[in-house]
Amino acid sequence: MTTETQILTQGVHHIGLTVNDLLKTSKFFTEVLGFKKVGEKPDYPAHIVSDGQIVISLWQVCNPAKAVNFDRKSNIGLHHFAIKLADVEILEELYQKLKETEGVGIEFSPEQLGNGSSQHMMIIEPGGIRIEFIVPTK
């Protein structure tokens, strides 16, 4: 007798990220990507931003001078997260915008993902978080 395991989860509710510079990262999401600031916790401090689909809590690290940056090949934790874009034209427009955005590191420009038809690029935002932007195959 085979029993299938019931799926208990219902997708991602939000992502919480600790960043080196809360103001720079918050401005990156709101001014560069067009997210809206939907909340904050001044005593932590934290800003909560959303694009209407995903909610991201940005938490200020307590002591930026002593913070250890994440190394995707050496640390356990968030390797990156991916934000879906509508089409390749938007991916290219965003790439051009990010090339001119202070504090953004471009890991690689828009390219085909593996052997498929999806396109993606990878960046490090000003607060040190690795983000992939992807146009998935339709």
N, CA, C and O atoms as a GROMACS GRO file, in nm:
protein
  552
    1MET      N    1   0.084  -0.118   0.000
    1MET     CA    2   0.000   0.000   0.000
    1MET      C    3   0.089   0.125   0.000
    1MET      O    4   0.172   0.143   0.089
    2THR      N    5   0.072   0.210  -0.099
    2THR     CA    6   0.150   0.333  -0.111
    2THR      C    7   0.069   0.451  -0.062
    2THR      O    8  -0.047   0.467  -0.099
    3THR      N    9   0.130   0.532   0.021
    3THR     CA   10   0.065   0.653   0.070
    3THR      C   11   0.146   0.774   0.025
    3THR      O   12   0.266   0.782   0.050
    4GLU      N   13   0.078   0.867  -0.041
    4GLU     CA   14   0.147   0.990  -0.082
    4GLU      C   15   0.149   1.088   0.035
    4GLU      O   16   0.053   1.097   0.112
    5THR      N   17   0.257   1.159   0.046
    5THR     CA   18   0.269   1.260   0.150
    5THR      C   19   0.191   1.383   0.106
    5THR      O   20   0.208   1.432  -0.005
    6GLN      N   21   0.107   1.431   0.193
    6GLN     CA   22   0.028   1.550   0.164
    6GLN      C   23   0.117   1.674   0.170
    6GLN      O   24   0.198   1.688   0.262
    7ILE      N   25   0.103   1.762   0.073
    7ILE     CA   26   0.176   1.888   0.075
    7ILE      C   27   0.115   1.977   0.182
    7ILE      O   28  -0.006   2.004   0.181
    8LEU      N   29   0.197   2.022   0.274
    8LEU     CA   30   0.149   2.101   0.386
    8LEU      C   31   0.168   2.251   0.367
    8LEU      O   32   0.106   2.331   0.438
    9THR      N   33   0.254   2.291   0.273
    9THR     CA   34   0.285   2.433   0.257
    9THR      C   35   0.204   2.494   0.142
    9THR      O   36   0.146   2.423   0.061
   10GLN      N   37   0.204   2.628   0.138
   10GLN     CA   38   0.126   2.700   0.038
   10GLN      C   39   0.207   2.813  -0.026
   10GLN      O   40   0.153   2.920  -0.052
   11GLY      N   41   0.333   2.791  -0.051
   11GLY     CA   42   0.415   2.893  -0.115
   11GLY      C   43   0.488   2.978  -0.012
   11GLY      O   44   0.477   2.956   0.108
   12VAL      N   45   0.562   3.074  -0.061
   12VAL     CA   46   0.642   3.162   0.026
   12VAL      C   47   0.555   3.277   0.076
   12VAL      O   48   0.488   3.343  -0.003
   13HIS      N   49   0.556   3.299   0.206
   13HIS     CA   50   0.482   3.412   0.263
   13HIS      C   51   0.564   3.540   0.252
   13HIS      O   52   0.515   3.642   0.204
   14HIS      N   53   0.690   3.534   0.296
   14HIS     CA   54   0.780   3.648   0.283
   14HIS      C   55   0.924   3.599   0.298
   14HIS      O   56   0.948   3.486   0.339
   15ILE      N   57   1.016   3.685   0.263
   15ILE     CA   58   1.158   3.657   0.279
   15ILE      C   59   1.214   3.763   0.373
   15ILE      O   60   1.183   3.881   0.359
   16GLY      N   61   1.294   3.721   0.470
   16GLY     CA   62   1.359   3.814   0.562
   16GLY      C   63   1.509   3.814   0.539
   16GLY      O   64   1.572   3.708   0.542
   17LEU      N   65   1.566   3.930   0.515
   17LEU     CA   66   1.708   3.943   0.484
   17LEU      C   67   1.775   4.041   0.579
   17LEU      O   68   1.724   4.151   0.601
   18THR      N   69   1.888   4.002   0.634
   18THR     CA   70   1.970   4.094   0.714
   18THR      C   71   2.068   4.161   0.619
   18THR      O   72   2.136   4.093   0.542
   19VAL      N   73   2.077   4.294   0.626
   19VAL     CA   74   2.160   4.369   0.532
   19VAL      C   75   2.256   4.462   0.605
   19VAL      O   76   2.233   4.499   0.720
   20ASN      N   77   2.365   4.498   0.537
   20ASN     CA   78   2.466   4.588   0.594
   20ASN      C   79   2.416   4.731   0.607
   20ASN      O   80   2.449   4.800   0.704
   21ASP      N   81   2.338   4.777   0.511
   21ASP     CA   82   2.293   4.915   0.509
   21ASP      C   83   2.145   4.919   0.472
   21ASP      O   84   2.110   4.912   0.355
   22LEU      N   85   2.061   4.929   0.573
   22LEU     CA   86   1.916   4.923   0.554
   22LEU      C   87   1.867   5.029   0.456
   22LEU      O   88   1.784   4.999   0.370
   23LEU      N   89   1.916   5.152   0.468
   23LEU     CA   90   1.867   5.259   0.381
   23LEU      C   91   1.905   5.234   0.235
   23LEU      O   92   1.822   5.252   0.146
   24LYS      N   93   2.030   5.193   0.209
   24LYS     CA   94   2.072   5.165   0.071
   24LYS      C   95   1.992   5.051   0.010
   24LYS      O   96   1.948   5.060  -0.105
   25THR      N   97   1.973   4.944   0.087
   25THR     CA   98   1.900   4.830   0.035
   25THR      C   99   1.753   4.864   0.016
   25THR      O  100   1.693   4.824  -0.085
   26SER      N  101   1.694   4.935   0.109
   26SER     CA  102   1.554   4.976   0.096
   26SER      C  103   1.536   5.063  -0.028
   26SER      O  104   1.440   5.045  -0.103
   27LYS      N  105   1.627   5.159  -0.048
   27LYS     CA  106   1.620   5.245  -0.167
   27LYS      C  107   1.638   5.164  -0.295
   27LYS      O  108   1.575   5.194  -0.397
   28PHE      N  109   1.724   5.063  -0.292
   28PHE     CA  110   1.743   4.978  -0.410
   28PHE      C  111   1.609   4.914  -0.449
   28PHE      O  112   1.570   4.918  -0.565
   29PHE      N  113   1.541   4.855  -0.351
   29PHE     CA  114   1.414   4.789  -0.382
   29PHE      C  115   1.306   4.888  -0.423
   29PHE      O  116   1.229   4.860  -0.515
   30THR      N  117   1.298   5.004  -0.357
   30THR     CA  118   1.191   5.099  -0.388
   30THR      C  119   1.223   5.188  -0.508
   30THR      O  120   1.138   5.207  -0.595
   31GLU      N  121   1.343   5.243  -0.514
   31GLU     CA  122   1.374   5.339  -0.620
   31GLU      C  123   1.422   5.273  -0.749
   31GLU      O  124   1.396   5.326  -0.858
   32VAL      N  125   1.490   5.160  -0.739
   32VAL     CA  126   1.541   5.094  -0.860
   32VAL      C  127   1.442   4.992  -0.914
   32VAL      O  128   1.415   4.988  -1.034
   33LEU      N  129   1.387   4.909  -0.824
   33LEU     CA  130   1.297   4.802  -0.869
   33LEU      C  131   1.149   4.838  -0.864
   33LEU      O  132   1.066   4.766  -0.919
   34GLY      N  133   1.115   4.949  -0.798
   34GLY     CA  134   0.976   4.993  -0.795
   34GLY      C  135   0.890   4.928  -0.687
   34GLY      O  136   0.767   4.939  -0.691
   35PHE      N  137   0.951   4.859  -0.590
   35PHE     CA  138   0.876   4.803  -0.479
   35PHE      C  139   0.818   4.918  -0.397
   35PHE      O  140   0.865   5.031  -0.406
   36LYS      N  141   0.716   4.890  -0.319
   36LYS     CA  142   0.657   4.987  -0.227
   36LYS      C  143   0.698   4.950  -0.085
   36LYS      O  144   0.702   4.832  -0.050
   37LYS      N  145   0.726   5.051  -0.004
   37LYS     CA  146   0.752   5.027   0.138
   37LYS      C  147   0.616   5.007   0.204
   37LYS      O  148   0.532   5.097   0.200
   38VAL      N  149   0.594   4.890   0.263
   38VAL     CA  150   0.463   4.857   0.319
   38VAL      C  151   0.465   4.848   0.471
   38VAL      O  152   0.362   4.821   0.533
   39GLY      N  153   0.581   4.869   0.531
   39GLY     CA  154   0.589   4.864   0.676
   39GLY      C  155   0.730   4.889   0.724
   39GLY      O  156   0.824   4.891   0.645
   40GLU      N  157   0.743   4.907   0.853
   40GLU     CA  158   0.875   4.922   0.913
   40GLU      C  159   0.867   4.894   1.062
   40GLU      O  160   0.760   4.897   1.123
   41LYS      N  161   0.982   4.866   1.119
   41LYS     CA  162   0.997   4.844   1.263
   41LYS      C  163   1.115   4.930   1.305
   41LYS      O  164   1.229   4.884   1.302
   42PRO      N  165   1.090   5.054   1.344
   42PRO     CA  166   1.198   5.147   1.376
   42PRO      C  167   1.289   5.100   1.491
   42PRO      O  168   1.407   5.133   1.493
   43ASP      N  169   1.235   5.023   1.584
   43ASP     CA  170   1.315   4.980   1.699
   43ASP      C  171   1.412   4.867   1.664
   43ASP      O  172   1.506   4.842   1.741
   44TYR      N  173   1.394   4.798   1.552
   44TYR     CA  174   1.485   4.686   1.519
   44TYR      C  175   1.613   4.736   1.456
   44TYR      O  176   1.716   4.695   1.510
   45PRO      N  177   1.627   4.813   1.355
   45PRO     CA  178   1.527   4.861   1.259
   45PRO      C  179   1.509   4.767   1.140
   45PRO      O  180   1.595   4.686   1.107
   46ALA      N  181   1.392   4.780   1.078
   46ALA     CA  182   1.360   4.701   0.960
   46ALA      C  183   1.264   4.777   0.870
   46ALA      O  184   1.183   4.857   0.917
   47HIS      N  185   1.274   4.751   0.741
   47HIS     CA  186   1.178   4.800   0.642
   47HIS      C  187   1.118   4.679   0.574
   47HIS      O  188   1.186   4.580   0.549
   48ILE      N  189   0.988   4.686   0.545
   48ILE     CA  190   0.921   4.579   0.472
   48ILE      C  191   0.880   4.637   0.338
   48ILE      O  192   0.813   4.741   0.331
   49VAL      N  193   0.920   4.568   0.229
   49VAL     CA  194   0.892   4.615   0.094
   49VAL      C  195   0.819   4.506   0.018
   49VAL      O  196   0.830   4.388   0.050
   50SER      N  197   0.743   4.547  -0.086
   50SER     CA  198   0.668   4.450  -0.165
   50SER      C  199   0.648   4.502  -0.307
   50SER      O  200   0.636   4.622  -0.331
   51ASP      N  201   0.646   4.406  -0.401
   51ASP     CA  202   0.611   4.440  -0.539
   51ASP      C  203   0.467   4.400  -0.570
   51ASP      O  204   0.426   4.401  -0.686
   52GLY      N  205   0.391   4.365  -0.467
   52GLY     CA  206   0.253   4.322  -0.484
   52GLY      C  207   0.240   4.170  -0.491
   52GLY      O  208   0.130   4.117  -0.477
   53GLN      N  209   0.350   4.101  -0.513
   53GLN     CA  210   0.351   3.955  -0.518
   53GLN      C  211   0.435   3.897  -0.405
   53GLN      O  212   0.396   3.799  -0.341
   54ILE      N  213   0.550   3.956  -0.383
   54ILE     CA  214   0.645   3.907  -0.283
   54ILE      C  215   0.666   4.015  -0.178
   54ILE      O  216   0.669   4.134  -0.210
   55VAL      N  217   0.680   3.974  -0.054
   55VAL     CA  218   0.708   4.065   0.056
   55VAL      C  219   0.848   4.031   0.108
   55VAL      O  220   0.880   3.915   0.131
   56ILE      N  221   0.930   4.136   0.125
   56ILE     CA  222   1.066   4.117   0.174
   56ILE      C  223   1.086   4.205   0.296
   56ILE      O  224   1.067   4.326   0.291
   57SER      N  225   1.126   4.142   0.407
   57SER     CA  226   1.161   4.215   0.529
   57SER      C  227   1.311   4.237   0.527
   57SER      O  228   1.389   4.141   0.518
   58LEU      N  229   1.352   4.362   0.535
   58LEU     CA  230   1.494   4.399   0.534
   58LEU      C  231   1.532   4.439   0.676
   58LEU      O  232   1.477   4.534   0.731
   59TRP      N  233   1.627   4.366   0.735
   59TRP     CA  234   1.667   4.388   0.873
   59TRP      C  235   1.809   4.443   0.877
   59TRP      O  236   1.898   4.389   0.812
   60GLN      N  237   1.830   4.549   0.952
   60GLN     CA  238   1.962   4.609   0.966
   60GLN      C  239   2.048   4.524   1.058
   60GLN      O  240   2.007   4.494   1.171
   61VAL      N  241   2.166   4.483   1.012
   61VAL     CA  242   2.259   4.410   1.097
   61VAL      C  243   2.300   4.504   1.211
   61VAL      O  244   2.314   4.625   1.190
   62CYS      N  245   2.320   4.450   1.330
   62CYS     CA  246   2.350   4.534   1.447
   62CYS      C  247   2.483   4.606   1.438
   62CYS      O  248   2.491   4.723   1.475
   63ASN      N  249   2.587   4.541   1.389
   63ASN     CA  250   2.718   4.602   1.383
   63ASN      C  251   2.779   4.576   1.245
   63ASN      O  252   2.850   4.477   1.226
   64PRO      N  253   2.752   4.664   1.147
   64PRO     CA  254   2.801   4.641   1.012
   64PRO      C  255   2.953   4.622   1.002
   64PRO      O  256   3.000   4.548   0.917
   65ALA      N  257   3.028   4.688   1.090
   65ALA     CA  258   3.174   4.676   1.084
   65ALA      C  259   3.222   4.535   1.118
   65ALA      O  260   3.328   4.493   1.072
   66LYS      N  261   3.145   4.463   1.197
   66LYS     CA  262   3.183   4.327   1.237
   66LYS      C  263   3.105   4.219   1.162
   66LYS      O  264   3.126   4.100   1.184
   67ALA      N  265   3.014   4.261   1.074
   67ALA     CA  266   2.933   4.164   1.001
   67ALA      C  267   3.020   4.084   0.904
   67ALA      O  268   3.116   4.136   0.847
   68VAL      N  269   2.986   3.958   0.888
   68VAL     CA  270   3.057   3.870   0.796
   68VAL      C  271   2.970   3.855   0.672
   68VAL      O  272   2.857   3.807   0.680
   69ASN      N  273   3.023   3.895   0.556
   69ASN     CA  274   2.947   3.880   0.433
   69ASN      C  275   2.930   3.734   0.398
   69ASN      O  276   3.018   3.652   0.422
   70PHE      N  277   2.816   3.701   0.340
   70PHE     CA  278   2.786   3.565   0.299
   70PHE      C  279   2.873   3.526   0.181
   70PHE      O  280   2.893   3.604   0.088
   71ASP      N  281   2.925   3.406   0.185
   71ASP     CA  282   3.001   3.350   0.074
   71ASP      C  283   2.924   3.227   0.028
   71ASP      O  284   2.917   3.127   0.101
   72ARG      N  285   2.866   3.232  -0.090
   72ARG     CA  286   2.777   3.126  -0.137
   72ARG      C  287   2.844   2.991  -0.148
   72ARG      O  288   2.775   2.889  -0.154
   73LYS      N  289   2.976   2.987  -0.150
   73LYS     CA  290   3.046   2.859  -0.160
   73LYS      C  291   3.098   2.810  -0.026
   73LYS      O  292   3.150   2.698  -0.017
   74SER      N  293   3.085   2.892   0.080
   74SER     CA  294   3.141   2.855   0.210
   74SER      C  295   3.041   2.854   0.324
   74SER      O  296   3.067   2.793   0.428
   75ASN      N  297   2.927   2.920   0.308
   75ASN     CA  298   2.832   2.934   0.418
   75ASN      C  299   2.702   2.859   0.391
   75ASN      O  300   2.661   2.842   0.276
   76ILE      N  301   2.641   2.815   0.497
   76ILE     CA  302   2.506   2.761   0.490
   76ILE      C  303   2.412   2.881   0.493
   76ILE      O  304   2.432   2.974   0.571
   77GLY      N  305   2.311   2.880   0.410
   77GLY     CA  306   2.215   2.989   0.411
   77GLY      C  307   2.168   3.024   0.272
   77GLY      O  308   2.184   2.946   0.178
   78LEU      N  309   2.111   3.139   0.259
   78LEU     CA  310   2.052   3.183   0.133
   78LEU      C  311   2.159   3.201   0.028
   78LEU      O  312   2.242   3.292   0.039
   79HIS      N  313   2.160   3.119  -0.073
   79HIS     CA  314   2.253   3.127  -0.185
   79HIS      C  315   2.216   3.248  -0.270
   79HIS      O  316   2.303   3.327  -0.309
   80HIS      N  317   2.088   3.262  -0.300
   80HIS     CA  318   2.031   3.376  -0.371
   80HIS      C  319   1.880   3.358  -0.370
   80HIS      O  320   1.830   3.253  -0.331
   81PHE      N  321   1.808   3.459  -0.414
   81PHE     CA  322   1.668   3.438  -0.444
   81PHE      C  323   1.642   3.498  -0.581
   81PHE      O  324   1.713   3.588  -0.625
   82ALA      N  325   1.539   3.447  -0.649
   82ALA     CA  326   1.511   3.486  -0.787
   82ALA      C  327   1.380   3.562  -0.794
   82ALA      O  328   1.279   3.523  -0.734
   83ILE      N  329   1.382   3.672  -0.868
   83ILE     CA  330   1.263   3.751  -0.893
   83ILE      C  331   1.226   3.735  -1.040
   83ILE      O  332   1.308   3.757  -1.129
   84LYS      N  333   1.100   3.696  -1.063
   84LYS     CA  334   1.051   3.671  -1.198
   84LYS      C  335   1.017   3.803  -1.268
   84LYS      O  336   0.956   3.892  -1.208
   85LEU      N  337   1.056   3.813  -1.394
   85LEU     CA  338   1.023   3.928  -1.478
   85LEU      C  339   0.932   3.883  -1.591
   85LEU      O  340   0.929   3.764  -1.626
   86ALA      N  341   0.857   3.978  -1.650
   86ALA     CA  342   0.757   3.944  -1.750
   86ALA      C  343   0.816   3.902  -1.884
   86ALA      O  344   0.765   3.811  -1.949
   87ASP      N  345   0.924   3.970  -1.927
   87ASP     CA  346   0.979   3.937  -2.059
   87ASP      C  347   1.125   3.979  -2.070
   87ASP      O  348   1.178   4.048  -1.982
   88VAL      N  349   1.188   3.937  -2.178
   88VAL     CA  350   1.331   3.961  -2.200
   88VAL      C  351   1.361   4.110  -2.215
   88VAL      O  352   1.468   4.155  -2.176
   89GLU      N  353   1.268   4.185  -2.272
   89GLU     CA  354   1.289   4.329  -2.288
   89GLU      C  355   1.303   4.397  -2.152
   89GLU      O  356   1.388   4.484  -2.134
   90ILE      N  357   1.221   4.357  -2.056
   90ILE     CA  358   1.230   4.414  -1.921
   90ILE      C  359   1.362   4.371  -1.856
   90ILE      O  360   1.426   4.450  -1.787
   91LEU      N  361   1.402   4.247  -1.877
   91LEU     CA  362   1.531   4.200  -1.824
   91LEU      C  363   1.645   4.286  -1.878
   91LEU      O  364   1.733   4.327  -1.803
   92GLU      N  365   1.644   4.314  -2.006
   92GLU     CA  366   1.750   4.394  -2.067
   92GLU      C  367   1.745   4.539  -2.017
   92GLU      O  368   1.849   4.598  -1.989
   93GLU      N  369   1.624   4.596  -2.004
   93GLU     CA  370   1.610   4.732  -1.950
   93GLU      C  371   1.663   4.739  -1.807
   93GLU      O  372   1.734   4.833  -1.770
   94LEU      N  373   1.628   4.638  -1.727
   94LEU     CA  374   1.676   4.635  -1.589
   94LEU      C  375   1.827   4.623  -1.584
   94LEU      O  376   1.892   4.688  -1.502
   95TYR      N  377   1.883   4.540  -1.670
   95TYR     CA  378   2.029   4.524  -1.676
   95TYR      C  379   2.096   4.659  -1.704
   95TYR      O  380   2.192   4.696  -1.636
   96GLN      N  381   2.045   4.732  -1.802
   96GLN     CA  382   2.103   4.864  -1.835
   96GLN      C  383   2.093   4.959  -1.716
   96GLN      O  384   2.186   5.034  -1.687
   97LYS      N  385   1.980   4.955  -1.647
   97LYS     CA  386   1.959   5.041  -1.529
   97LYS      C  387   2.055   5.002  -1.417
   97LYS      O  388   2.114   5.090  -1.352
   98LEU      N  389   2.071   4.872  -1.393
   98LEU     CA  390   2.156   4.826  -1.284
   98LEU      C  391   2.304   4.853  -1.310
   98LEU      O  392   2.380   4.873  -1.216
   99LYS      N  393   2.345   4.854  -1.436
   99LYS     CA  394   2.484   4.887  -1.469
   99LYS      C  395   2.519   5.028  -1.422
   99LYS      O  396   2.635   5.057  -1.392
  100GLU      N  397   2.420   5.115  -1.416
  100GLU     CA  398   2.440   5.255  -1.378
  100GLU      C  399   2.406   5.282  -1.231
  100GLU      O  400   2.421   5.395  -1.185
  101THR      N  401   2.362   5.180  -1.158
  101THR     CA  402   2.319   5.198  -1.020
  101THR      C  403   2.437   5.178  -0.925
  101THR      O  404   2.498   5.071  -0.922
  102GLU      N  405   2.467   5.282  -0.849
  102GLU     CA  406   2.580   5.277  -0.755
  102GLU      C  407   2.562   5.165  -0.654
  102GLU      O  408   2.454   5.146  -0.599
  103GLY      N  409   2.669   5.092  -0.630
  103GLY     CA  410   2.669   4.988  -0.529
  103GLY      C  411   2.622   4.852  -0.576
  103GLY      O  412   2.629   4.755  -0.500
  104VAL      N  413   2.574   4.842  -0.699
  104VAL     CA  414   2.527   4.713  -0.752
  104VAL      C  415   2.643   4.643  -0.822
  104VAL      O  416   2.712   4.702  -0.905
  105GLY      N  417   2.664   4.518  -0.786
  105GLY     CA  418   2.764   4.436  -0.855
  105GLY      C  419   2.694   4.341  -0.950
  105GLY      O  420   2.606   4.265  -0.908
  106ILE      N  421   2.732   4.343  -1.075
  106ILE     CA  422   2.671   4.252  -1.173
  106ILE      C  423   2.759   4.128  -1.181
  106ILE      O  424   2.874   4.135  -1.224
  107GLU      N  425   2.704   4.015  -1.139
  107GLU     CA  426   2.778   3.890  -1.145
  107GLU      C  427   2.785   3.839  -1.288
  107GLU      O  428   2.891   3.797  -1.335
  108PHE      N  429   2.671   3.843  -1.358
  108PHE     CA  430   2.670   3.816  -1.501
  108PHE      C  431   2.549   3.883  -1.564
  108PHE      O  432   2.443   3.898  -1.503
  109SER      N  433   2.567   3.924  -1.690
  109SER     CA  434   2.463   3.994  -1.766
  109SER      C  435   2.358   3.894  -1.815
  109SER      O  436   2.377   3.773  -1.801
  110PRO      N  437   2.248   3.943  -1.872
  110PRO     CA  438   2.144   3.852  -1.918
  110PRO      C  439   2.198   3.746  -2.014
  110PRO      O  440   2.272   3.774  -2.109
  111GLU      N  441   2.159   3.622  -1.985
  111GLU     CA  442   2.203   3.510  -2.067
  111GLU      C  443   2.101   3.397  -2.057
  111GLU      O  444   2.015   3.397  -1.970
  112GLN      N  445   2.114   3.303  -2.148
  112GLN     CA  446   2.028   3.184  -2.147
  112GLN      C  447   2.061   3.099  -2.026
  112GLN      O  448   2.178   3.084  -1.989
  113LEU      N  449   1.959   3.043  -1.964
  113LEU     CA  450   1.976   2.956  -1.848
  113LEU      C  451   1.990   2.812  -1.897
  113LEU      O  452   1.893   2.752  -1.943
  114GLY      N  453   2.110   2.758  -1.886
  114GLY     CA  454   2.134   2.620  -1.927
  114GLY      C  455   2.100   2.598  -2.073
  114GLY      O  456   2.134   2.680  -2.159
  115ASN      N  457   2.034   2.487  -2.102
  115ASN     CA  458   1.995   2.455  -2.240
  115ASN      C  459   1.853   2.496  -2.271
  115ASN      O  460   1.804   2.470  -2.381
  116GLY      N  461   1.786   2.560  -2.175
  116GLY     CA  462   1.647   2.599  -2.196
  116GLY      C  463   1.634   2.735  -2.262
  116GLY      O  464   1.732   2.791  -2.312
  117SER      N  465   1.512   2.786  -2.263
  117SER     CA  466   1.489   2.916  -2.326
  117SER      C  467   1.470   3.027  -2.222
  117SER      O  468   1.447   3.143  -2.259
  118SER      N  469   1.478   2.994  -2.094
  118SER     CA  470   1.471   3.098  -1.991
  118SER      C  471   1.595   3.186  -2.000
  118SER      O  472   1.703   3.139  -2.037
  119GLN      N  473   1.579   3.314  -1.967
  119GLN     CA  474   1.689   3.410  -1.962
  119GLN      C  475   1.701   3.459  -1.818
  119GLN      O  476   1.601   3.473  -1.748
  120HIS      N  477   1.826   3.487  -1.775
  120HIS     CA  478   1.844   3.535  -1.639
  120HIS      C  479   1.974   3.615  -1.628
  120HIS      O  480   2.058   3.612  -1.718
  121MET      N  481   1.987   3.686  -1.515
  121MET     CA  482   2.112   3.753  -1.478
  121MET      C  483   2.121   3.749  -1.327
  121MET      O  484   2.022   3.726  -1.258
  122MET      N  485   2.242   3.772  -1.276
  122MET     CA  486   2.266   3.766  -1.131
  122MET      C  487   2.339   3.892  -1.088
  122MET      O  488   2.432   3.937  -1.155
  123ILE      N  489   2.295   3.948  -0.975
  123ILE     CA  490   2.358   4.069  -0.921
  123ILE      C  491   2.379   4.054  -0.770
  123ILE      O  492   2.326   3.963  -0.707
  124ILE      N  493   2.457   4.146  -0.716
  124ILE     CA  494   2.466   4.166  -0.571
  124ILE      C  495   2.415   4.309  -0.547
  124ILE      O  496   2.472   4.405  -0.599
  125GLU      N  497   2.308   4.322  -0.469
  125GLU     CA  498   2.253   4.455  -0.443
  125GLU      C  499   2.340   4.528  -0.342
  125GLU      O  500   2.425   4.466  -0.279
  126PRO      N  501   2.322   4.660  -0.325
  126PRO     CA  502   2.412   4.740  -0.242
  126PRO      C  503   2.429   4.690  -0.098
  126PRO      O  504   2.530   4.722  -0.034
  127GLY      N  505   2.334   4.615  -0.045
  127GLY     CA  506   2.345   4.564   0.092
  127GLY      C  507   2.408   4.427   0.100
  127GLY      O  508   2.419   4.370   0.209
  128GLY      N  509   2.450   4.371  -0.013
  128GLY     CA  510   2.523   4.246  -0.013
  128GLY      C  511   2.442   4.120  -0.043
  128GLY      O  512   2.495   4.010  -0.033
  129ILE      N  513   2.316   4.134  -0.080
  129ILE     CA  514   2.231   4.018  -0.107
  129ILE      C  515   2.238   3.983  -0.256
  129ILE      O  516   2.229   4.070  -0.343
  130ARG      N  517   2.255   3.855  -0.284
  130ARG     CA  518   2.265   3.804  -0.422
  130ARG      C  519   2.123   3.780  -0.475
  130ARG      O  520   2.045   3.706  -0.414
  131ILE      N  521   2.091   3.842  -0.589
  131ILE     CA  522   1.958   3.833  -0.648
  131ILE      C  523   1.968   3.792  -0.794
  131ILE      O  524   2.049   3.846  -0.870
  132GLU      N  525   1.886   3.696  -0.832
  132GLU     CA  526   1.874   3.656  -0.971
  132GLU      C  527   1.746   3.718  -1.026
  132GLU      O  528   1.644   3.719  -0.957
  133PHE      N  529   1.750   3.769  -1.148
  133PHE     CA  530   1.632   3.814  -1.219
  133PHE      C  531   1.612   3.718  -1.335
  133PHE      O  532   1.706   3.692  -1.410
  134ILE      N  533   1.490   3.664  -1.350
  134ILE     CA  534   1.468   3.557  -1.446
  134ILE      C  535   1.338   3.577  -1.524
  134ILE      O  536   1.235   3.616  -1.470
  135VAL      N  537   1.347   3.547  -1.653
  135VAL     CA  538   1.230   3.539  -1.740
  135VAL      C  539   1.215   3.391  -1.772
  135VAL      O  540   1.286   3.337  -1.856
  136PRO      N  541   1.120   3.323  -1.703
  136PRO     CA  542   1.107   3.179  -1.724
  136PRO      C  543   1.047   3.145  -1.860
  136PRO      O  544   0.979   3.226  -1.923
  137THR      N  545   1.075   3.024  -1.904
  137THR     CA  546   1.015   2.972  -2.026
  137THR      C  547   0.865   2.969  -2.008
  137THR      O  548   0.814   2.930  -1.903
  138LYS      N  549   0.795   3.011  -2.110
  138LYS     CA  550   0.647   3.012  -2.102
  138LYS      C  551   0.588   2.884  -2.150
  138LYS      O  552   0.466   2.867  -2.150
   0.00000   0.00000   0.00000
